[in-house]
Amino acid sequence: MVLTVGGSDCSGGSGVQADLKTLLALRVYGASAVTTVGVQNTRAAATLYAVPAEVLAGQLTAVLDDLPVLAVKTGLFPSADAVAVVTGRARSGGLPNLVVDPVLPDEGQGVSRRAVAAALDRLLPYALVATPNRDEASALLGWQVATPGDMARAAEELAARGPKCVVVTGGDLVTGTEALDAVWAGGEFRYMSAPRVAARNTRGSGDVFATAVAARLALGDGLLDALAFAKGLVARAISDAAGWRLGVGRGPLDVFGWSAG
């Protein structure tokens, strides 16, 4: 069983909706704690409505005090206070196999992106895995992660802040025919790669990746095996969704393999 902590996307393409679909596809039971309600679709960026910190805390207590959670994945936080709620639970040892996908809110709407990034820095030491994309890694580190070499350096620097493993995802970085991720684990560095798929439907790919890692950890996979599985799943799900026309903008991934038959 996996608990996902993150934002709600009413269009179903990202956030906890994408997480729960991914868990269902992988035959893992999923529970959720919602941090924000997002008004969004494939065309428009989200208008975020933050769930009060005490309500988030209540959701965590309701799930963790009753259900056999084997892994936890976090996504979007709307405030430093929301991050602090989860950090408090992690500090007590109550968040097993914690996968932190450090999704950052856009500046504005009463939200401080910088404050959330600083708060995430205090959650990272409790993470088994952190999975920032290049933009998120740049915000956490304070310098621009622009190249595969930068991704490698960023993974090492973020690992020094406490996570046992860091994956800097680079699917948006055009580097030829391969989609590269930089992995720092066990004091060693490596790249993960998969064939690049030219497709517009990539919405929620970071959510799917991090959730798949959590799912495979909950099922008993070793860390590197879980990462490799998640990388392959995202590549297949993007490819399978290439022909979808759900909305006029960037659509979701096909985590179920429906298009493959």
C-alpha positions as CSV (number, residue, x, y, z in Angstrom):
1,M,0.0,0.0,0.0
2,V,1.2,3.5,-0.9
3,L,0.1,6.9,0.5
4,T,0.4,9.8,-1.9
5,V,0.5,13.3,-0.5
6,G,0.0,16.1,-3.0
7,G,-2.3,18.4,-5.0
8,S,-5.6,17.5,-6.6
9,D,-5.9,18.1,-10.4
10,C,-9.5,18.2,-11.5
11,S,-8.6,17.3,-15.0
12,G,-7.1,14.0,-13.8
13,G,-3.7,14.4,-15.6
14,S,-1.4,15.1,-12.7
15,G,-1.2,15.2,-8.9
16,V,-2.9,12.7,-6.7
17,Q,-5.2,11.6,-9.6
18,A,-2.3,10.6,-11.7
19,D,-0.7,8.9,-8.7
20,L,-3.8,6.8,-7.8
21,K,-4.2,5.8,-11.5
22,T,-0.5,4.7,-11.5
23,L,-1.0,2.7,-8.3
24,L,-4.1,1.0,-9.7
25,A,-2.2,0.1,-12.9
26,L,0.5,-1.5,-10.8
27,R,-2.0,-3.4,-8.6
28,V,-1.0,-1.5,-5.5
29,Y,-3.6,-0.1,-3.1
30,G,-3.4,3.7,-2.9
31,A,-4.6,6.3,-0.3
32,S,-4.2,10.0,-0.5
33,A,-3.8,13.2,1.5
34,V,-4.6,16.3,-0.5
35,T,-2.5,19.4,0.0
36,T,-4.1,21.7,-2.6
37,V,-7.2,21.8,-4.9
38,G,-6.1,22.9,-8.3
39,V,-8.5,24.4,-10.9
40,Q,-6.8,23.5,-14.1
41,N,-7.0,21.6,-17.4
42,T,-4.7,20.7,-20.3
43,R,-4.6,24.4,-21.5
44,A,-4.3,26.4,-18.3
45,A,-2.0,26.5,-15.4
46,A,-3.5,25.7,-12.0
47,T,-5.2,28.2,-9.7
48,L,-4.4,26.6,-6.4
49,Y,-6.5,26.6,-3.2
50,A,-4.5,25.4,-0.3
51,V,-5.9,22.8,2.1
52,P,-5.3,24.1,5.7
53,A,-2.3,22.6,7.4
54,E,-4.5,21.1,10.2
55,V,-6.7,19.4,7.6
56,L,-3.6,17.9,6.0
57,A,-2.4,16.7,9.4
58,G,-5.8,15.1,10.0
59,Q,-5.7,13.2,6.7
60,L,-2.2,11.9,7.5
61,T,-3.3,10.7,10.9
62,A,-6.4,9.1,9.6
63,V,-4.5,7.1,7.0
64,L,-1.3,6.3,8.9
65,D,-3.0,5.3,12.2
66,D,-5.2,2.8,10.5
67,L,-3.8,1.5,7.2
68,P,-0.6,-0.6,6.5
69,V,1.3,2.0,4.5
70,L,4.5,0.6,3.1
71,A,5.7,3.6,1.1
72,V,4.9,7.3,0.9
73,K,5.2,9.7,-2.1
74,T,4.9,13.5,-1.8
75,G,4.2,16.0,-4.5
76,L,3.0,19.6,-4.6
77,F,3.0,21.6,-1.4
78,P,1.3,25.0,-1.3
79,S,3.2,26.4,1.7
80,A,6.1,25.9,4.1
81,D,3.5,25.0,6.8
82,A,2.2,22.1,4.7
83,V,5.7,20.8,4.2
84,A,6.3,21.1,8.0
85,V,3.3,18.9,8.7
86,V,4.8,16.1,6.6
87,T,8.3,16.7,8.0
88,G,7.0,16.3,11.5
89,R,5.5,12.9,10.6
90,A,8.7,11.8,8.9
91,R,10.8,12.9,11.9
92,S,8.9,10.5,14.0
93,G,9.7,7.6,11.7
94,G,6.1,7.3,10.4
95,L,6.7,7.7,6.7
96,P,8.4,4.5,5.3
97,N,10.2,4.4,2.0
98,L,9.6,8.1,1.5
99,V,9.8,9.3,-2.1
100,V,9.9,13.1,-2.3
101,D,8.9,14.6,-5.7
102,P,9.7,18.3,-4.9
103,V,7.0,19.9,-7.0
104,L,7.1,23.6,-6.4
105,P,4.1,26.0,-6.8
106,D,4.3,29.0,-9.1
107,E,5.0,32.3,-7.4
108,G,2.0,34.3,-6.6
109,Q,-1.5,33.6,-5.3
110,G,-0.1,34.3,-1.8
111,V,2.4,31.5,-2.3
112,S,6.2,31.8,-1.9
113,R,8.0,29.3,-4.1
114,R,11.3,30.2,-2.2
115,A,9.7,29.4,1.2
116,V,8.4,26.1,0.0
117,A,11.8,25.2,-1.5
118,A,13.5,26.1,1.9
119,A,11.0,23.9,3.7
120,L,11.5,21.0,1.4
121,D,15.2,21.2,2.3
122,R,14.2,20.2,5.8
123,L,12.2,17.2,4.5
124,L,14.9,15.9,2.2
125,P,17.0,14.2,5.0
126,Y,14.1,11.8,5.7
127,A,13.7,10.8,2.0
128,L,14.8,7.5,0.7
129,V,14.5,9.0,-2.8
130,A,14.1,12.5,-4.1
131,T,13.1,13.0,-7.8
132,P,13.4,16.6,-8.8
133,N,13.3,17.7,-12.4
134,R,15.8,20.2,-13.7
135,D,13.7,23.2,-12.8
136,E,13.0,21.9,-9.3
137,A,16.7,21.0,-8.7
138,S,17.6,24.5,-9.9
139,A,15.2,26.1,-7.4
140,L,16.5,23.9,-4.5
141,L,20.1,24.5,-5.3
142,G,20.1,28.1,-6.4
143,W,21.9,27.6,-9.7
144,Q,20.7,26.6,-13.2
145,V,20.7,22.9,-14.0
146,A,21.0,23.0,-17.8
147,T,23.1,20.1,-19.1
148,P,23.6,16.4,-18.3
149,G,26.7,17.3,-16.5
150,D,24.8,19.8,-14.4
151,M,22.3,17.1,-13.6
152,A,25.0,14.8,-12.3
153,R,26.4,17.6,-10.1
154,A,22.9,18.5,-8.9
155,A,22.2,14.9,-7.9
156,E,25.3,14.7,-5.9
157,E,24.8,18.1,-4.2
158,L,21.2,17.2,-3.3
159,A,22.2,13.8,-1.9
160,A,24.6,15.6,0.4
161,R,21.5,17.1,2.0
162,G,20.3,13.8,3.3
163,P,18.4,11.6,0.8
164,K,19.8,8.1,0.3
165,C,19.2,8.5,-3.5
166,V,18.5,11.5,-5.8
167,V,17.2,11.2,-9.4
168,V,17.4,14.4,-11.4
169,T,15.0,13.8,-14.2
170,G,15.8,15.2,-17.6
171,G,13.1,14.1,-19.9
172,D,12.6,17.7,-21.1
173,L,16.3,18.1,-22.0
174,V,16.9,17.4,-25.7
175,T,20.0,15.3,-25.8
176,G,19.6,13.3,-29.0
177,T,17.6,10.1,-29.1
178,E,17.8,9.3,-25.3
179,A,15.9,10.7,-22.4
180,L,18.4,10.9,-19.6
181,D,18.1,11.0,-15.8
182,A,21.0,11.5,-13.4
183,V,21.1,9.1,-10.4
184,W,23.2,9.4,-7.3
185,A,22.8,6.4,-5.0
186,G,25.0,4.6,-2.5
187,G,27.8,7.1,-3.1
188,E,27.9,6.4,-6.8
189,F,26.7,8.1,-9.9
190,R,25.0,6.7,-13.0
191,Y,22.7,7.9,-15.8
192,M,19.5,6.1,-16.6
193,S,18.2,6.4,-20.2
194,A,15.3,5.4,-22.3
195,P,14.4,6.1,-25.9
196,R,13.1,9.6,-26.3
197,V,9.5,9.7,-27.5
198,A,8.4,12.7,-29.5
199,A,4.9,13.3,-28.0
200,R,2.9,16.1,-26.6
201,N,1.1,14.0,-24.0
202,T,3.6,14.2,-21.1
203,R,1.5,15.8,-18.4
204,G,2.1,14.2,-15.0
205,S,5.2,12.2,-16.1
206,G,7.0,13.2,-12.9
207,D,4.1,12.1,-10.8
208,V,4.0,8.8,-12.6
209,F,7.7,8.2,-12.2
210,A,7.9,9.0,-8.5
211,T,4.7,7.0,-7.7
212,A,5.9,4.0,-9.7
213,V,9.1,4.1,-7.6
214,A,7.1,4.1,-4.4
215,A,4.8,1.3,-5.7
216,R,7.7,-1.0,-6.5
217,L,9.4,-0.2,-3.2
218,A,6.1,-1.2,-1.4
219,L,6.1,-4.4,-3.4
220,G,9.6,-5.2,-2.2
221,D,11.9,-4.2,-5.0
222,G,15.4,-2.9,-4.3
223,L,15.9,0.8,-4.9
224,L,17.8,0.5,-8.3
225,D,15.3,-2.0,-9.6
226,A,12.4,0.3,-8.6
227,L,14.1,3.2,-10.4
228,A,14.6,1.2,-13.6
229,F,11.0,-0.1,-13.6
230,A,9.7,3.4,-13.2
231,K,11.9,4.8,-16.0
232,G,10.6,2.1,-18.3
233,L,7.0,2.6,-17.3
234,V,7.1,6.4,-18.0
235,A,8.7,5.8,-21.5
236,R,6.0,3.2,-22.4
237,A,3.1,5.3,-21.0
238,I,4.2,8.4,-23.0
239,S,4.5,6.3,-26.2
240,D,1.1,4.6,-25.6
241,A,-0.6,8.0,-25.1
242,A,1.0,9.5,-28.3
243,G,-2.3,9.3,-30.2
244,W,-4.6,10.5,-27.4
245,R,-6.5,13.8,-27.9
246,L,-7.7,14.4,-24.4
247,G,-8.0,18.2,-24.3
248,V,-6.3,20.7,-26.6
249,G,-3.1,21.0,-24.6
250,R,-0.6,18.6,-23.0
251,G,-2.5,15.4,-22.2
252,P,-1.9,12.6,-19.7
253,L,0.1,9.4,-19.9
254,D,-1.5,6.0,-20.6
255,V,-0.3,4.1,-17.5
256,F,-2.8,1.3,-18.2
257,G,-1.5,0.4,-21.6
258,W,-5.0,0.8,-23.1
259,S,-3.6,2.1,-26.5
260,A,-1.3,-0.8,-26.8
261,G,-4.2,-3.2,-26.9
